[in-house]
Amino acid sequence: MQTLTLYLPDSLDLDAKEATMLLATRLYEQGKVTLGQAAEMAGYSKRTFMELLGNYGVSVFNLTEEELLNDVQNAARYHC
């Protein structure tokens, strides 16, 4: 894993943990990293990271509308 040094304005009043979480959630939301990678970046277990995503307005289910509709159609097709 790479190390990145960021210089943030003092006016942001962010600690390193919060800045890392913001970056990890955004990268996950954009599909650039997996849930596991984002959790590792942020220093949390997958479960804890998933629970925290809602605090950042990010859904655990990172699917497009089309992907979600396909999943629903597939589920309906195989439902007994």
N, C-alpha and C positions, 0 to 999 in steps of 0.2 A: 504494500500500500504506500502511496506517495504521501509526503508531508508538504503541506501548503501553509505559507505564512501570509496572513492578511493584516493590513493596517486599516482599522476602522476608526471613524471619528469618535471622539469621546462622547459627543452628544447622543450617540446611539444608545449608550448605557447598556451594552450587551456584554455578557461574559462569554468566554470561549465555548462553553457548553451550549448556550443558547444559539450562538452563531453557527456552530456545527450542526445543530438540530435543524435550523432554518435551511442550511445548504442541503443537508441530507433529504429533508422532506421535499424540497423543490426538485432535486435530481430524481427522486423516486416518482414524483408527480409527472415529470416529463418523460419518464420511461428510460432514463439514461443509466439507472442502476436498479438492481432488483431490491425487493423488500429486505432480504438478508444483508445485502451490501450496504443499504442505507442504514439499517439498524446497527451494523458493525461500525460504520462511520461515526454514528452518533453516540456509540458506546452503550447501547441498550440491547437487551434480548429482542428477538423478533416480536414476541408477545407484547412487551412493554412498548416497543416502537409503534406497533399497530394501535395500541391503546392511545398513544400520544398524538397520532396523526390527526385525529379529529380536532385537537386543540389548534392545529395549523390550517384547518379547512381543507385537508387532503383526505380523500377516500382511500380505504384499504383496497377497494376494488378498482383497479386502475384499468378499466375497460372503456373502449369507445362505445357509443350508442349502438353501432352496428354489431360489435362483438357481443354486447349484452343481449341484443335481440336474437342473434344466432344461438346463443346459449339457451335462451328461453325456448326457442323453437326446437332445439335438439332435446331438451328436457321433456317438452310436451310430447314429442314423437316417441320417446321411450318410456313414458309414464304408463304404468299398468292400470 
